Amino acid sequence: MPALDGPDAEPRATRANLVSAAVVAAVGCVYMGYAVRTGLPLGDAARALAAIAITQVLPGALLWRAVRPRRGWLLEDVAMGFALGIAIAVPTQVVAGLLGQRWPAFVIPLAVAAVLVAVPRTRRRIMAAQWSPMAWWLAPLVSLISFWALRQLVAYFRTNQITWTGLGRPHIDAYLHQALASQLLHRGPTSWPTVAGEDLGYHWFTHAWLAHVTATSGAGLDLVLLRVMPALMPLTVVVCVAVAALRLSRSSKVALLASGLAMVASGGNPFGYASFGLPLNPDSPTLALGVPTLLALVVLLAQRWNGELSRTAYVLVPWLSVIAAGTKGATSPLVVAGLGLAAVAMLLWNRRLFGKVVVDTLVVGGGLIFALIVVFHGSSAGLALGITDSSKQTYVHVLLGSLPGRELVLAAAALAVISGLTRAALSFAPMFGRESRRQPLSWLLAGGSIAGAAAVGLFSHPGQSQYYFLLTAIPLAAIGSAMGARSIVHALGPDAVRRLLPLAVVAGGLIHLAPTRLVGELGEGTFQTFWRALAVAAVLVVATAAAGWFLGDPGRRLMASLATTATAALAVGGFAAINTVRAPLFAEVKRPASLTERLAISQDQLDAARWIRDHSDPDDLVMTNRHCTVPRKPVDGCDSRRWVVTAFSERQSLVEGWTATPEATKRAPHGRDSVTVNYWKPDILELNDGFIANPTAEAQRRLWDLGVRWVYVDNLQAHADDLAPFAERGFDSPDASAWKLLEPGR
């Protein structure tokens, strides 16, 4: 790190850090301004940001300053402080939800901050932490890179509106996440909110975070989920990648390259197929929130191996292992895989660190096992092992339409894995250095990247969630490749790199585009064309390696050949990502013409559920006659991903939609069957829907005994015109009505 020499060195470093933070904050205001422009009330935005800053970033930053090396940066304190703030907010909200109170959400994080300041040892560490100079260009360029996610954000905001004028069609999982967050806000992780009596076996820590923001700010759950979080995450993720790379490499250039690779690069392929892969996706809020905790865990492990982490601070490693796994289920498995590879490498090349890495593997693995038991309740969430099924969810299957024959199945799975590894192509470079191979960090980054890519070739899932392993590994792959690029420059020298880099970029473009230009485009059933295109790509790869060999310096030709080929692979992914910019930024969002269309929703339907929320107690049970994404009988082929009532009433449902519950995935573990599996308690479903269609005193009594107190009627489903005298109407509209179930005998 740059030395703080001279009487004005520290003030200059402080000014540089403050300016960098101000640049990032200004860009953050641009994102939040867009959220306000698309329906987020300004007051709610301000309260939510203030709540995050005070109850999460503040205690987290104080804790980070107490455990990091003395020299650091302001953006590091904020970004890694946010990661530790997540780790504080999640258990805090669990306590608040179980108590049914909001005050613990404020008190516990502020108490943590107070303790850190009050205890002399931690106070000394916090006060002694310094800010080192930061390159003036790093924060502006990293912030600019974050705009690569703008297309994704625009599409999400246009698809998921706060208030619907006319009919809308939100993303299929949007209201599931809102329903889960409502469970954590009001009742804690006690049950699955859309089906009474089901375990909450899911990575629900992100939903606890959403609930914590609502509890501390008063902003509505839908506002936090659909606007605040999506607007916050693009900049947060790219800054976290940059500061983690800066901490691990001590290089601003590596930090910039890592942030660029994390956002702009993608999975490469030799068929001209456009690929857009980011470590965040607002449709899956768990993905982005997993990045800060994942990177904080990796940084802490690296500090331990460098002798910079105290024994007391090591308690953060198992804590973050659990938090990372519960935030995004794919995070800790990647770290465990990387640590396993690092342990083998240390056994071979650096036995001094072998014991530490083995201990770390056991600790992080223990945290993962704890999360699997306590958080996921042993549920695999529908993930199934098998190359035949996984190959049907690859881009090769998309291009060809089918995969007849074992050879095509294996080729599709292998190409999916290779595509997933292109972003990590340079992360293997440090392994060829005599000293760098002795460092476990390089092996951790490479091992995590390999595990993420391997998952898409080995596993299948009804919602293709195996790809979240690959997306979660993106920060590891990006940092690994950025650090690998630095190793290549040091090993080959700047002159050789200047000769080889243009060759690698051109070769990457040719490998991505030339095969299908020469032999023809791929389409349904074009199997021979596929094999010919693959042969052309193989020839181009060999030619690239040969050209790198001949352009390399004597004595370094093999390294030059490998470096050129790896860089070309990275470039292939870059061209695949650039291909996506041809799509319009403001693509048309097709609205449903009728409420009978799949996923169609109206504002009246949301308002009916909100009326129940405003007139009921948090522990009340609500029932509804709508269970499928289209109005129909909820049996034999019903897509049960309907979560509107639970999401907006913020109450436990007797039974609304049952897809994604542990029981559904257990009963239908393969393919998309878990989406359409029949509900396993047909008597409850018959009682539920039968009462709304033809109310009787007996059904009223049975529902009352089950705890039902409110009835939501979707007018597109079979329903009686009047539920009196068994229920009292409270809200009425052409699309839906809300009723209060009366006590039997009243």
Secondary structure as UniProt FT lines:
FT   TURN            7..8
FT   HELIX           9..37
FT   TURN            38..39
FT   HELIX           42..52
FT   HELIX           53..57
FT   HELIX           58..67
FT   STRAND          71..72
FT   HELIX           74..99
FT   HELIX           103..118
FT   HELIX           120..128
FT   STRAND          130..131
FT   TURN            136..137
FT   HELIX           138..145
FT   HELIX           146..149
FT   HELIX           150..159
FT   STRAND          167..168
FT   TURN            172..173
FT   HELIX           174..186
FT   TURN            189..190
FT   TURN            193..194
FT   TURN            196..197
FT   HELIX           205..217
FT   HELIX           221..223
FT   HELIX           224..228
FT   HELIX           229..249
FT   HELIX           252..263
FT   TURN            270..271
FT   TURN            282..283
FT   HELIX           285..305
FT   TURN            306..307
FT   TURN            311..312
FT   HELIX           313..315
FT   HELIX           316..327
FT   TURN            329..330
FT   HELIX           331..349
FT   HELIX           351..374
FT   TURN            377..378
FT   TURN            381..382
FT   STRAND          384..385
FT   HELIX           387..391
FT   TURN            392..393
FT   HELIX           395..400
FT   HELIX           406..421
FT   HELIX           422..432
FT   TURN            434..435
FT   HELIX           436..438
FT   HELIX           440..458
FT   STRAND          459..460
FT   TURN            462..463
FT   TURN            465..466
FT   HELIX           467..472
FT   HELIX           474..492
FT   HELIX           494..519
FT   TURN            524..525
FT   HELIX           527..551
FT   TURN            554..555
FT   HELIX           557..578
FT   HELIX           579..582
FT   TURN            585..586
FT   TURN            595..596
FT   TURN            598..599
FT   STRAND          601..602
FT   HELIX           603..615
FT   TURN            618..619
FT   STRAND          621..624
FT   HELIX           644..649
FT   STRAND          652..653
FT   TURN            659..660
FT   HELIX           662..667
FT   TURN            671..672
FT   HELIX           673..676
FT   HELIX           682..693
FT   HELIX           697..706
FT   STRAND          708..714
FT   TURN            715..716
FT   TURN            724..726
FT   STRAND          727..732
FT   STRAND          736..741
FT   TURN            744..745
//
